[in-house]
């Protein structure tokens, strides 16, 4: 929630209501990046739980999330083996580049 509704969103709304115009996009871009990283971590945690694996750390869940994004990109199923390039594919999808 912190990444989706925070002080930058408040500042944006305040500037609009005061008639000062739009805030620059860079003001909220960091929060958007944080929200995306959190989504990838959540995907990894969900994947780990579906496989019945033991609890992981936020970092291991994030790495698993990158792998799942990459597997999805190549059309693999959740139960398919992770390939090395899945991490690169996942990074590209995470960053939308």
N, C-alpha and C positions, 0 to 999 in steps of 0.2 A: 504493500500500500504506500509505503514511503516513496517509492520510485514513481508511482502513478499520480499521487495527489500530494504535493509538497509545497514548500515556500515559493518555488519558481512558478508554480501554477497560480498561487495566490497573487504573486507580483504581476503576472500577466493579466489576471482578472482586474486587479486594482488599477493598472495602467489604462486598461480599456474603459473602465468606469469613470476614471478621471479625465478621459479624453486625451490622454497623452499618446495614443496610438499603440501599435503592436510592439511587444518586446522583441529583441533580436532572437532568432532561432537558436543561437548558441546557448542562450540562457537555459533552455529546457533540453538541449541535446544530451547533456551528461546524464540527466535523470532517465531519458529514454534509453540510453545505452545500458544503464544499470538495470532497468526493467527487462531489457532483452536478455542480459546475462542471467538474471533471476529466472526467466522463463526456461532457458536452456538447462539451468541447474534443476529446476522442477521436472523437466522432461527426463533427465538422467535419474533422478530419484524415483520417479514413477516407473521407469524401465527396470531399475534394479529391484523394486518391490514386486513388479510383475513376474520377474524371474525367480523370486524367492530368495534373493541374495541377502546377506546380513547387512545391517545398517552401515552406511558409508559416511564420509565426511562431505562438507559442502564442495570441496575441490574435486573429490572423486566423483560426486554426482554431476558436477559441471562437465568433467571430462567424458563421463558416460553420456551426457546429453549431447555433446559434440559428436560423439560416435553415432548416436541414434539419428541425428540430423543427417550425417553423411550416409548412413545406411539407407535412410529414406530417399536421399537424393539419387542413389544408384538403384533404387527399386527393391531393396532387400527387405525381408521380413524381420520383425523384432527378434525372433529366435535365430536368425542367420548369424553366422560367425562374423565378427568385426574384422575388417581389413584395414591395413595401415592407412590407405588413402581415405578411409571414412572420416578420419580426424581432419584431414585437409578439406574435404567436402563440407564437413560440419562447420569448420571455421568460416568458410566462404558463405555458407547459408546464415550463420550467426550474424555476420557483419553485413549481410545483404550486398556483397560485392561480386 
